[in-house]
Amino acid sequence: ASRSYDHVLPGVHLRYDFSKQLVGRASYSQSLVRPAFAETAIFRNVLDNDTEVESGNPALAALESRNFDASLEYYLPSLGVLSAGVFHKRIENFSYAVTIPNGDASLPGYDLITFRNGSDGEVSGLELGYQQQLRMLPAPFDGLGLMANLTLVDSEATYPTRPGETLPFIGQ
């Protein structure tokens, strides 16, 4: 089996300095992620005790994503930054594991565990961050820093094996 990819993946990245301390960024990009080797490898593992067959799927398509991102960063006077960003990803062809009951034609009664491409999905979120160098501490601790990040994510996806349902995106 073989697979080749021929994609143009444009991106537009903008930055605007509202002031010395406040910077805005926005971007649009497209990306491609090939399935993991273990998902596409040509293999067959028969598990007689579980009446299951594990198999790779060399026909998996690559995940394609259209990405929208925007952020604001406020630089603090004492070597720190506050940041807020939003993102939205539109995803096609993601891969996921599926169990097909009695799915192996050569072994009746055995379930087939393999990988398939999902139809489409979306992942959206908000990121908040704070970073500060703690220069007010006495030496030698004045080089220490503090960093905190909070990310809130919402997702949905459609899976061919679950028609009519919208579920969370795989891994979310």
C-alpha positions as CSV (number, residue, x, y, z in Angstrom):
1,A,0.0,0.0,0.0
2,S,1.1,3.5,-0.5
3,R,-0.1,7.0,0.0
4,S,1.0,10.4,-1.2
5,Y,-0.1,13.9,-0.3
6,D,-0.2,17.0,-2.4
7,H,-1.6,20.0,-0.5
8,V,-1.2,23.7,-0.5
9,L,-1.4,25.0,3.1
10,P,-1.7,28.8,3.1
11,G,-1.4,30.9,6.2
12,V,-1.9,34.6,7.0
13,H,-0.5,36.0,10.2
14,L,-1.1,39.5,11.4
15,R,0.3,41.5,14.3
16,Y,-0.7,44.9,15.4
17,D,0.9,47.0,18.2
18,F,-1.8,49.0,19.9
19,S,0.9,50.4,22.2
20,K,4.3,49.4,23.6
21,Q,2.5,47.2,26.1
22,L,-0.5,45.9,24.1
23,V,-0.1,43.6,21.1
24,G,-2.8,42.0,19.0
25,R,-2.4,38.9,16.8
26,A,-4.7,37.2,14.4
27,S,-4.1,34.3,12.0
28,Y,-5.7,31.9,9.5
29,S,-3.9,28.8,8.5
30,Q,-4.4,25.4,7.1
31,S,-2.7,22.3,8.3
32,L,-2.3,18.6,7.5
33,V,-1.6,15.8,10.0
34,R,-0.8,12.3,8.7
35,P,-2.3,9.4,10.6
36,A,0.0,7.7,13.1
37,F,2.1,4.9,11.7
38,A,0.4,2.4,14.0
39,E,-3.0,3.3,12.5
40,T,-1.9,2.9,8.9
41,A,0.5,0.0,9.2
42,I,-0.4,-3.2,7.4
43,F,-0.7,-5.6,10.2
44,R,-3.1,-8.2,11.5
45,N,-3.1,-9.4,15.1
46,V,-5.5,-12.3,16.0
47,L,-6.5,-12.4,19.6
48,D,-8.2,-15.8,19.9
49,N,-8.9,-15.5,23.7
50,D,-10.9,-12.3,23.0
51,T,-12.3,-13.3,19.6
52,E,-10.9,-10.1,18.2
53,V,-8.7,-9.1,15.2
54,E,-6.6,-5.9,15.3
55,S,-5.7,-4.4,12.0
56,G,-4.2,-1.2,10.6
57,N,-5.9,0.7,7.8
58,P,-3.5,2.0,5.1
59,A,-6.4,3.7,3.3
60,L,-6.8,6.4,6.1
61,A,-6.8,9.9,4.8
62,A,-4.8,12.7,6.4
63,L,-6.5,15.1,8.8
64,E,-7.0,18.5,7.3
65,S,-7.7,21.6,9.4
66,R,-8.6,25.2,8.9
67,N,-7.5,27.2,11.9
68,F,-8.5,30.7,13.1
69,D,-6.7,32.3,16.0
70,A,-6.7,35.7,17.7
71,S,-5.0,37.0,20.8
72,L,-4.1,40.0,22.9
73,E,-1.0,40.3,25.0
74,Y,-0.4,43.0,27.6
75,Y,3.3,43.3,28.7
76,L,3.7,44.3,32.3
77,P,6.4,46.7,33.3
78,S,8.1,44.2,35.5
79,L,9.0,41.5,33.0
80,G,5.5,39.9,32.9
81,V,2.7,39.4,30.4
82,L,-1.1,38.9,30.6
83,S,-2.6,37.2,27.5
84,A,-6.0,36.1,26.2
85,G,-6.6,34.2,23.0
86,V,-9.4,32.5,21.1
87,F,-9.2,29.7,18.6
88,H,-11.5,27.8,16.3
89,K,-10.4,24.7,14.3
90,R,-12.5,23.1,11.5
91,I,-11.3,19.6,11.0
92,E,-11.9,16.9,8.4
93,N,-10.7,13.3,8.1
94,F,-9.6,12.8,11.7
95,S,-8.9,9.1,12.6
96,Y,-10.4,7.1,15.4
97,A,-10.4,3.5,16.6
98,V,-13.6,1.5,15.9
99,T,-14.7,-2.0,16.8
100,I,-16.8,-3.7,14.1
101,P,-18.8,-6.7,15.5
102,N,-18.2,-9.8,13.3
103,G,-16.1,-7.6,11.1
104,D,-13.5,-10.0,10.0
105,A,-14.7,-12.0,7.0
106,S,-11.9,-14.6,7.3
107,L,-12.8,-15.4,11.0
108,P,-16.6,-15.5,11.5
109,G,-17.6,-14.4,15.0
110,Y,-14.4,-12.3,15.5
111,D,-14.8,-8.5,16.1
112,L,-12.5,-6.3,14.0
113,I,-10.7,-3.5,15.7
114,T,-9.3,-1.0,13.2
115,F,-9.2,2.7,12.4
116,R,-11.5,4.9,10.3
117,N,-11.7,8.5,9.2
118,G,-14.4,10.6,10.9
119,S,-16.4,13.0,8.8
120,D,-15.7,16.4,10.4
121,G,-15.4,18.2,13.7
122,E,-14.8,21.5,15.3
123,V,-12.7,22.6,18.3
124,S,-13.1,26.0,19.8
125,G,-11.6,27.6,22.9
126,L,-10.3,30.4,25.0
127,E,-6.8,30.6,26.5
128,L,-5.8,32.9,29.4
129,G,-2.3,33.2,30.5
130,Y,-0.1,35.1,33.1
131,Q,3.6,35.1,33.3
132,Q,5.7,37.1,35.8
133,Q,9.4,37.2,36.8
134,L,9.6,37.5,40.5
135,R,12.2,40.3,40.7
136,M,11.0,41.5,44.0
137,L,12.5,38.4,45.7
138,P,15.9,38.6,47.3
139,A,18.9,37.1,45.4
140,P,19.3,34.4,44.3
141,F,15.6,33.9,44.0
142,D,15.0,37.1,42.0
143,G,15.4,35.1,38.8
144,L,12.5,32.8,39.5
145,G,9.2,33.2,37.6
146,L,5.6,32.3,37.8
147,M,3.5,31.1,34.9
148,A,-0.2,30.2,34.8
149,N,-2.4,29.1,32.0
150,L,-6.1,28.2,31.7
151,T,-7.6,26.8,28.5
152,L,-11.3,26.2,28.1
153,V,-12.3,24.0,25.1
154,D,-15.5,23.0,23.5
155,S,-15.7,20.5,20.6
156,E,-18.0,18.4,18.5
157,A,-17.6,15.8,15.7
158,T,-19.6,13.5,13.5
159,Y,-18.6,9.9,13.2
160,P,-19.8,7.6,10.4
161,T,-20.3,4.8,12.9
162,R,-22.7,7.0,14.9
163,P,-25.1,8.5,12.3
164,G,-27.3,11.3,13.5
165,E,-25.3,12.0,16.6
166,T,-22.9,14.9,17.3
167,L,-20.3,13.8,19.9
168,P,-17.2,15.4,21.4
169,F,-14.2,15.5,19.2
170,I,-11.9,12.5,19.8
171,G,-9.6,13.1,22.7
172,Q,-11.6,16.1,24.1
